[in-house]
Amino acid sequence: MDTNSKTAVYNCRKRITDPEAIRIARELENDPNTLTAKELMYALYKTLGMDVEYDGIFAE
């Protein structure tokens, strides 16, 4: 990769083919205790000490 260039060069990612790894990923995805992206952002704001309301951030 040329460090003087403003263009990034990416290699192809290796695709996961291990059935056990795929099974574990699917279990985590379907776990009802896994936080959604909105819940993770709300938790981050609270961790940073920001006084926010959940509905104020993610108004529909």
N, CA, C and O of each residue as an XYZ file, in Angstrom:
240
protein
N       0.841     -1.175      0.000
C       0.000      0.000      0.000
C       0.882      1.233      0.000
O       1.845      1.316      0.763
N       0.566      2.160     -0.828
C       1.308      3.405     -0.920
C       0.842      4.331      0.193
O      -0.327      4.716      0.222
N       1.730      4.694      1.109
C       1.328      5.525      2.244
C       1.139      6.981      1.853
O       0.519      7.737      2.601
N       1.657      7.397      0.698
C       1.494      8.774      0.250
C       0.184      8.983     -0.499
O      -0.219     10.124     -0.728
N      -0.470      7.924     -0.874
C      -1.708      8.005     -1.633
C      -2.887      8.223     -0.696
O      -2.860      7.785      0.453
N      -3.909      8.893     -1.179
C      -5.121      9.116     -0.395
C      -6.132      7.995     -0.622
O      -7.222      8.020     -0.050
N      -5.784      7.026     -1.441
C      -6.676      5.917     -1.745
C      -6.276      4.694     -0.930
O      -5.119      4.275     -0.945
N      -7.235      4.135     -0.228
C      -6.971      2.933      0.560
C      -7.173      1.704     -0.317
O      -8.075      1.664     -1.154
N      -6.340      0.725     -0.118
C      -6.447     -0.521     -0.854
C      -6.809     -1.608      0.137
O      -6.121     -1.804      1.139
N      -7.882     -2.305     -0.143
C      -8.343     -3.359      0.759
C      -8.185     -4.715      0.082
O      -8.395     -4.862     -1.123
N      -7.818     -5.678      0.875
C      -7.763     -7.054      0.395
C      -9.129     -7.690      0.607
O      -9.932     -7.215      1.410
N      -9.378     -8.753     -0.113
C     -10.629     -9.490      0.078
C     -10.627    -10.133      1.450
O      -9.614    -10.673      1.896
N     -11.764    -10.071      2.109
C     -11.876    -10.722      3.404
C     -12.093    -12.209      3.214
O     -12.750    -12.645      2.269
N     -11.537    -12.967      4.119
C     -11.733    -14.407      4.087
C     -13.138    -14.721      4.588
O     -13.544    -14.256      5.653
N     -13.854    -15.489      3.836
C     -15.214    -15.848      4.200
C     -15.189    -16.968      5.246
O     -14.424    -17.926      5.131
N     -16.036    -16.828      6.264
C     -16.102    -17.837      7.316
C     -16.855    -19.045      6.768
O     -17.999    -18.929      6.329
N     -16.211    -20.182      6.797
C     -16.848    -21.398      6.301
C     -16.973    -22.460      7.383
O     -17.567    -23.513      7.154
N     -16.423    -22.195      8.546
C     -16.487    -23.158      9.646
C     -17.928    -23.266     10.147
O     -18.474    -22.274     10.630
N     -18.560    -24.435     10.048
C     -19.965    -24.575     10.470
C     -20.188    -24.241     11.949
O     -21.242    -23.722     12.316
N     -19.213    -24.533     12.783
C     -19.344    -24.241     14.221
C     -19.373    -22.731     14.458
O     -20.168    -22.252     15.266
N     -18.528    -21.985     13.773
C     -18.502    -20.526     13.916
C     -19.802    -19.909     13.409
O     -20.316    -18.962     14.004
N     -20.328    -20.440     12.323
C     -21.594    -19.938     11.788
C     -22.729    -20.231     12.758
O     -23.597    -19.383     12.963
N     -22.736    -21.415     13.358
C     -23.772    -21.771     14.327
C     -23.742    -20.835     15.535
O     -24.788    -20.384     16.001
N     -22.545    -20.547     16.036
C     -22.402    -19.656     17.191
C     -22.869    -18.247     16.843
O     -23.540    -17.602     17.647
N     -22.522    -17.769     15.659
C     -22.948    -16.435     15.226
C     -24.468    -16.355     15.120
O     -25.062    -15.351     15.514
N     -25.101    -17.396     14.596
C     -26.564    -17.423     14.476
C     -27.225    -17.442     15.857
O     -28.248    -16.789     16.062
N     -26.651    -18.182     16.797
C     -27.198    -18.206     18.149
C     -27.119    -16.823     18.792
O     -28.074    -16.387     19.435
N     -26.007    -16.138     18.629
C     -25.875    -14.786     19.174
C     -26.852    -13.829     18.513
O     -27.419    -12.959     19.174
N     -27.048    -13.987     17.223
C     -27.960    -13.120     16.480
C     -29.399    -13.301     16.955
O     -30.156    -12.333     17.026
N     -29.777    -14.527     17.278
C     -31.150    -14.824     17.679
C     -31.381    -14.729     19.184
O     -32.506    -14.926     19.643
N     -30.344    -14.433     19.957
C     -30.466    -14.325     21.409
C     -31.282    -13.077     21.765
O     -30.925    -11.972     21.358
N     -32.368    -13.243     22.517
C     -33.193    -12.071     22.864
C     -32.483    -11.091     23.800
O     -32.928     -9.952     23.937
N     -31.397    -11.503     24.441
C     -30.663    -10.611     25.337
C     -29.615     -9.769     24.622
O     -28.977     -8.920     25.244
N     -29.432     -9.991     23.332
C     -28.480     -9.194     22.562
C     -29.078     -7.822     22.306
O     -30.215     -7.719     21.843
N     -28.333     -6.770     22.598
C     -28.831     -5.408     22.419
C     -28.887     -5.034     20.949
O     -28.051     -5.458     20.150
N     -29.888     -4.231     20.605
C     -29.975     -3.702     19.252
C     -29.007     -2.535     19.124
O     -28.438     -2.085     20.118
N     -28.821     -2.049     17.912
C     -27.917     -0.918     17.685
C     -28.393      0.320     18.438
O     -27.579      1.062     18.988
N     -29.701      0.548     18.468
C     -30.245      1.702     19.192
C     -29.980      1.585     20.685
O     -29.615      2.562     21.340
N     -30.166      0.385     21.216
C     -29.924      0.173     22.641
C     -28.448      0.339     22.980
O     -28.112      0.854     24.046
N     -27.558     -0.095     22.079
C     -26.124      0.083     22.304
C     -25.746      1.563     22.306
O     -24.936      1.992     23.128
N     -26.325      2.347     21.394
C     -26.036      3.784     21.358
C     -26.545      4.463     22.620
O     -25.856      5.312     23.187
N     -27.736      4.102     23.064
C     -28.291      4.676     24.288
C     -27.398      4.340     25.480
O     -27.131      5.200     26.320
N     -26.941      3.098     25.555
C     -26.052      2.686     26.641
C     -24.730      3.457     26.586
O     -24.188      3.831     27.626
N     -24.211      3.694     25.380
C     -22.981      4.467     25.242
C     -23.165      5.884     25.760
O     -22.324      6.387     26.506
N     -24.266      6.536     25.369
C     -24.534      7.902     25.837
C     -24.637      7.944     27.357
O     -24.111      8.856     27.994
N     -25.315      6.958     27.937
C     -25.444      6.916     29.391
C     -24.093      6.664     30.060
O     -23.803      7.237     31.110
N     -23.269      5.811     29.457
C     -21.941      5.529     29.996
C     -21.071      6.782     29.980
O     -20.265      7.002     30.883
N     -21.244      7.599     28.940
C     -20.478      8.837     28.835
C     -21.012      9.930     29.749
O     -20.439     11.017     29.822
N     -22.103      9.646     30.445
C     -22.646     10.598     31.403
C     -23.581     11.621     30.791
O     -23.885     12.632     31.425
N     -24.039     11.387     29.590
C     -24.946     12.322     28.938
C     -26.359     12.098     29.454
O     -26.799     10.958     29.605
N     -27.066     13.186     29.722
C     -28.445     13.103     30.185
C     -29.354     13.107     28.962
O     -29.703     14.168     28.444
N     -29.735     11.917     28.501
C     -30.536     11.784     27.287
C     -31.771     10.943     27.560
O     -31.795     10.114     28.470
N     -32.776     11.171     26.766
C     -33.979     10.357     26.796
C     -33.977      9.460     25.569
O     -33.627      9.908     24.477
N     -34.362      8.209     25.732
C     -34.335      7.248     24.632
C     -35.203      7.728     23.468
O     -34.783      7.656     22.313
N     -36.410      8.218     23.763
C     -37.306      8.679     22.704
C     -36.812      9.978     22.066
O     -37.150     10.269     20.919
N     -36.031     10.744     22.786
C     -35.475     11.975     22.225
C     -34.398     11.712     21.182
O     -34.235     12.484     20.237
N     -33.671     10.626     21.359
C     -32.608     10.286     20.421
C     -33.181      9.616     19.183
O     -32.802      9.929     18.055
N     -34.087      8.704     19.411
C     -34.598      7.874     18.313
C     -36.065      8.161     18.056
O     -36.896      7.253     18.083
N     -36.380      9.406     17.810
C     -37.771      9.777     17.512
C     -38.179      9.178     16.177
O     -37.426      9.207     15.204
N     -39.365      8.644     16.153
C     -39.864      8.012     14.921
C     -40.431      9.060     13.996
O     -40.902      8.733     12.907
